[in-house]
Amino acid sequence: MAEKIILGLCTSGSRLKIAVRAGQRYFQAQKKVFNQEKFIFSLVKSQLKKAGALLRGVKTVCAARGPGRFTGIRISLTLAGALKAMACAKVYTATLFEILALQAFESAHFRSWAAARTVRLVVLLHAFKDEYFCQAFLTSGLRRPRPEAEPGWLKADEMKKLLAGLKGESYFIADAEESPDIYSLAPAGAALAPASLSKIVPSYIIKAALVYKNRTLKPLYLKPAKYEMEARKHAES
């Protein structure tokens, strides 16, 4: 029986990230490029080749739907939508918050730290300049991290105050590959994910999408694009 081929896509950040799952085997790659739409097919094909598969053999597509760059997010979602329409591929999506939360949740580092305690996972992402996103997840007694609240979008000083005021014990995981200083937002002495987890691991694009089973292709922007903000100001004036 032929192995089921699943494709994972993330174009939300500065690095194009691709994963292919063939049966239980994972193949993954990333490339730091600006015009990711020019490189996505070659990187997808290279990972499919390693798996002994072709694009037409992809049965499921898993895509990161943000938050991130306005145009970047749409690259993955557009390809996922095209494969759904033309090849009848199933499509599942996950946010970067969900991907990072699951990476931490399934790690030995988090499990060892959390033990049997009631703790939360806090995911941090860089938005723009001195602005950041965060979302907290509940973990105790659950099979997967569950969002505690909607994502927040704050300036650095406001984010530090918010995180310092969290009740109970929290474990922080952030995309430090995109923003190396991001853990400075966490309170002093806080439990932090190691460097190996502090980035979007391509295989977890697939793992998180299959765990959360989101079917929406709607991008998660959080931070409005410039034209959206200008249109809002115009409408309110």
C-alpha positions as CSV (number, residue, x, y, z in Angstrom):
1,M,0.0,0.0,0.0
2,A,1.3,3.4,-0.9
3,E,2.3,5.7,1.9
4,K,-0.1,8.6,2.6
5,I,1.6,11.9,1.7
6,I,1.0,15.0,3.8
7,L,2.5,18.4,2.9
8,G,3.2,21.1,5.5
9,L,3.6,24.8,4.6
10,C,4.6,27.9,6.5
11,T,5.3,31.3,4.9
12,S,4.3,33.5,7.8
13,G,7.9,34.6,8.7
14,S,11.2,35.3,7.1
15,R,11.9,31.6,6.6
16,L,10.0,29.5,4.1
17,K,9.3,26.2,5.9
18,I,8.3,23.0,4.3
19,A,7.6,19.5,5.7
20,V,6.5,16.3,4.1
21,R,5.2,13.3,5.9
22,A,5.3,9.9,4.1
23,G,3.7,7.3,6.4
24,Q,5.5,8.0,9.7
25,R,8.6,9.5,8.1
26,Y,9.2,13.3,8.1
27,F,11.2,15.3,5.6
28,Q,11.7,19.0,6.3
29,A,13.6,22.0,5.1
30,Q,13.6,25.8,5.4
31,K,15.1,28.7,3.5
32,K,15.4,32.3,4.5
33,V,14.2,34.3,1.5
34,F,12.1,37.3,0.9
35,N,10.0,36.4,-2.2
36,Q,8.9,33.0,-0.9
37,E,6.5,32.5,-3.7
38,K,9.5,32.1,-6.1
39,F,11.0,29.3,-4.1
40,I,8.1,27.4,-2.6
41,F,7.6,25.0,-5.4
42,S,11.3,24.0,-5.7
43,L,11.5,23.4,-1.9
44,V,8.3,21.4,-1.9
45,K,9.5,19.3,-4.8
46,S,12.8,18.6,-3.2
47,Q,11.2,17.3,0.0
48,L,8.7,15.3,-1.9
49,K,11.5,13.8,-3.9
50,K,13.2,12.7,-0.7
51,A,9.9,11.0,0.3
52,G,9.7,9.3,-3.1
53,A,6.5,11.3,-3.9
54,L,5.1,13.8,-6.4
55,L,2.9,16.8,-5.9
56,R,-0.1,15.1,-7.4
57,G,0.3,12.4,-4.7
58,V,-0.3,14.8,-1.9
59,K,-3.6,13.8,-0.1
60,T,-3.5,16.3,2.7
61,V,-2.1,19.8,3.1
62,C,-1.4,21.4,6.4
63,A,-0.7,25.2,6.4
64,A,0.2,27.8,9.0
65,R,-2.4,30.6,8.8
66,G,-0.5,33.2,10.8
67,P,0.0,35.6,12.4
68,G,2.8,37.0,10.3
69,R,3.5,39.0,7.2
70,F,0.4,40.1,5.4
71,T,1.4,38.8,1.9
72,G,3.5,35.9,3.3
73,I,0.6,34.1,5.1
74,R,-1.4,34.1,1.9
75,I,1.3,32.1,-0.1
76,S,0.8,29.0,1.9
77,L,-3.0,29.3,2.1
78,T,-3.3,30.0,-1.6
79,L,-1.3,26.8,-2.5
80,A,-3.3,24.8,0.0
81,G,-6.5,26.1,-1.4
82,A,-5.4,25.3,-5.0
83,L,-4.5,21.7,-4.1
84,K,-7.9,21.4,-2.4
85,A,-9.7,22.6,-5.5
86,M,-7.6,20.9,-8.1
87,A,-6.5,17.7,-6.4
88,C,-9.2,17.2,-3.9
89,A,-6.7,17.3,-1.1
90,K,-7.9,17.7,2.5
91,V,-6.7,20.9,4.1
92,Y,-6.1,21.6,7.8
93,T,-4.5,24.7,9.2
94,A,-2.9,25.8,12.5
95,T,-1.9,29.1,13.9
96,L,1.7,29.8,14.9
97,F,0.5,29.9,18.5
98,E,-0.9,26.4,18.2
99,I,2.2,25.1,16.5
100,L,4.6,26.4,19.2
101,A,2.3,25.4,22.0
102,L,2.2,21.8,20.8
103,Q,6.0,21.7,20.3
104,A,6.4,22.7,23.9
105,F,3.6,20.5,25.2
106,E,5.1,17.3,23.6
107,S,8.7,18.1,24.6
108,A,10.5,16.3,27.4
109,H,11.7,19.7,28.6
110,F,8.2,20.9,29.3
111,R,6.9,17.6,30.7
112,S,9.8,17.4,33.1
113,W,9.3,20.9,34.3
114,A,5.5,20.7,34.6
115,A,5.3,17.3,36.2
116,A,1.8,17.0,37.7
117,R,1.5,20.7,38.4
118,T,-1.2,23.0,37.1
119,V,0.6,25.3,34.7
120,R,-0.1,27.3,31.6
121,L,1.9,27.6,28.3
122,V,2.5,31.2,27.0
123,V,3.4,31.6,23.4
124,L,5.2,34.8,22.3
125,L,5.7,36.1,18.7
126,H,7.2,39.2,17.3
127,A,4.7,41.4,15.4
128,F,6.4,44.6,14.2
129,K,9.1,46.8,15.6
130,D,8.4,47.0,19.4
131,E,5.0,45.1,19.2
132,Y,4.4,41.5,20.1
133,F,1.7,38.9,20.1
134,C,1.0,36.4,22.9
135,Q,-1.5,33.7,23.7
136,A,-1.9,31.5,26.8
137,F,-2.8,27.9,26.7
138,L,-4.1,25.5,29.4
139,T,-2.4,22.2,29.7
140,S,-3.3,20.3,32.9
141,G,-5.2,17.1,32.3
142,L,-5.5,17.8,28.6
143,R,-4.4,15.8,25.6
144,R,-3.4,19.0,23.8
145,P,-2.9,22.6,24.8
146,R,-6.2,24.5,24.8
147,P,-6.3,28.3,24.4
148,E,-7.1,30.1,27.6
149,A,-8.0,33.3,25.8
150,E,-7.8,35.1,22.5
151,P,-4.3,36.2,21.3
152,G,-3.1,39.6,22.5
153,W,-1.2,42.3,20.6
154,L,0.8,44.8,22.7
155,K,3.8,47.0,22.7
156,A,6.9,45.6,24.6
157,D,6.4,47.5,27.8
158,E,2.7,46.6,28.0
159,M,3.5,43.0,27.2
160,K,6.0,42.8,30.0
161,K,3.5,44.2,32.5
162,L,0.9,41.7,31.3
163,L,3.2,38.7,31.6
164,A,4.5,39.8,35.0
165,G,1.0,39.9,36.3
166,L,0.0,36.4,35.3
167,K,-1.2,34.3,38.2
168,G,0.2,30.8,38.8
169,E,3.1,29.1,37.0
170,S,3.8,29.7,33.3
171,Y,6.1,28.2,30.8
172,F,7.2,30.4,27.9
173,I,7.9,29.4,24.4
174,A,8.7,31.9,21.7
175,D,9.9,32.1,18.1
176,A,13.4,33.3,18.9
177,E,14.6,32.4,15.4
178,E,12.6,35.4,14.2
179,S,13.2,37.6,17.2
180,P,16.3,36.6,19.2
181,D,15.6,39.0,22.1
182,I,12.0,38.0,22.6
183,Y,12.5,36.1,25.8
184,S,13.4,39.5,27.5
185,L,9.6,40.0,27.7
186,A,9.2,37.1,30.1
187,P,9.5,37.7,33.9
188,A,12.9,37.1,35.5
189,G,13.3,33.5,36.5
190,A,10.5,32.3,34.3
191,A,10.7,28.8,32.7
192,L,11.8,29.2,29.1
193,A,11.8,26.7,26.2
194,P,15.3,25.7,25.0
195,A,16.6,27.0,21.7
196,S,15.7,23.7,19.9
197,L,12.1,24.4,20.5
198,S,12.1,28.2,20.1
199,K,11.3,28.3,16.5
200,I,8.7,26.8,14.1
201,V,9.8,23.2,13.6
202,P,8.5,22.3,10.1
203,S,7.2,18.8,11.1
204,Y,5.0,20.5,13.7
205,I,3.2,22.4,11.0
206,I,1.7,19.0,10.1
207,K,1.4,17.7,13.6
208,A,-0.4,20.8,15.0
209,A,-2.8,21.0,12.0
210,L,-3.7,17.4,12.4
211,V,-4.2,17.7,16.1
212,Y,-6.4,20.9,16.0
213,K,-8.2,20.0,12.8
214,N,-9.0,23.6,11.8
215,R,-10.4,23.7,8.2
216,T,-10.5,27.4,7.7
217,L,-8.3,29.0,5.1
218,K,-8.9,32.5,6.7
219,P,-5.5,34.2,7.5
220,L,-4.9,35.2,11.1
221,Y,-3.4,38.6,10.8
222,L,-4.1,40.2,14.3
223,K,-2.1,43.3,13.3
224,P,-4.1,45.1,10.6
225,A,-2.4,45.9,7.4
226,K,-1.6,49.5,6.7
227,Y,-4.4,49.9,4.2
228,E,-6.9,48.4,6.6
229,M,-6.0,50.9,9.3
230,E,-6.2,53.8,6.8
231,A,-9.6,52.6,5.6
232,R,-10.8,52.4,9.2
233,K,-9.6,55.9,10.0
234,H,-11.4,57.2,6.8
235,A,-14.6,55.5,7.8
236,E,-14.5,57.0,11.3
237,S,-13.8,60.5,10.1
